[in-house]
Amino acid sequence: MAPVIRTIAMPADTNPAGDIFGGWLMAQMDLAAGNAAARRARGRCATVAVEAITFHSPVRVGDEVSLYAEVLGTGRTSMRIRVQAWRRERDSEHTNRVTEAVFTFVALDATGRPRPLPAG
């Protein structure tokens, strides 16, 4: 599976200890899930829930972060999307999973109201 997003962790994204903020990583995950949701819904979507985000290890400045998203299931207007974030150390090929979560999105119409998902 190809990553939905690939980015580099930068110094502006760090906490005082020098590790990347969990909030920055969550935002990247939400972008990845939103990309998968918009493709499945063929249009506008909104995040309505995030289940049990788990941080396995820190991300450091300069690490390449790859985000993978897959649609786990759909309802009439909603989708559950699993996102995993993996890091590659800047100076090696070593990779490891750093976090994961399941996001729930709802497809929206032009007025911001839930709409049925198109056939799949």
N, C-alpha and C positions, 0 to 999 in steps of 0.2 A: 504494500500500500504506500502510495506517495504522500509526503506531508502536504497538509493544507496550507500551512504557513511555515516559513523558515526565517529566523531573524537572529541578530547578534545582540547579546546582553551588553549594555553600555554603562559607563560609570554613573550617569544621571539616574539610573534605575536601581541604585543601591541604598541599603540602610546604613546606619553609622558603623556597623561591623564589617561592611564591605561586601555583604551578600546581596543578591538581587531580591528586591521586595517581593513578597508573596502576592501582593496586590497587582504588581506589574505582570507576573506570570498568570494570574487569574484573568486579567484583561486580555492577554494574548490568547488564552484558552477560549474566552468568550467570543473573540473575533473568529477563531477557527470553527467553533460550533455554529456561529452565525452564518459563516460562509456555507457550511454543509446544509444548514436549515434553509437558507435562501435558495440554494440549488434544488433541494427537494421540493420546496413549496412553490418554486418558480416565482418568487416575489418577496415582499416585505414580511419580516418576522420579528418577534420580540422574545427576549429571554424572560421566562417566568419563574424558573427555579434552578438551583444548582444543588445536586446531592453529594454529600460527603466528600468534599475535596480532601485529598490526602497528599501531603508533601513527603516524599521519600528521601530526598537529598537536596542540598543547596545548588543554586546556579551561581556561577562566578562571572565577573566581568570578562568579556571576550569569548565566552562560551557561545557556540552555535546552538540555538534552541529550535527544535523541529516539533511541530504540533500535528497530530494525526486525529482525524475525526471520523466517526462512523455512526450512521443512523441505526439505532438499536430497534426502534419500533415507532409506529405512528398510530394516532387516534384519528378522530374526525378532523380536528383542527391543530393538533399538537404532534410534536416529535420529541423523542428522547435520543440524545446524541452523546456518545462516549467520546471524551477527548483525553489523549495522553500526550504529555510533553516529555521529550527526550533531550538530553544535552550531549553535545560533543565537545570535549575539552579543546580549547583553542589550538594547542600545540600537539595534538595526537588524534588518532582515529578512535579512541576509546569513547563509547557512548553508554549512557545509562538513563533509565526512566526516572524522571524527577517528580512528576505529579500526575494525577488523573482525577477525573470527575465525570459525572453524568449531568448534562444540561437538558432542561426542558424548554422548548420553544413553541410558540403559537404563531401560525400564519395569520397575517392581518390584511384587511382590505384597505382601500384608499382612505377610509375614514378612521382607521385604527381599530376597527372591530374584528374579532376573530372571524376567519373564513375557512371553509372546507379546503383541505389539501387536494390538489389535483391527483388523479389516478397515477399510481406509481411507478 
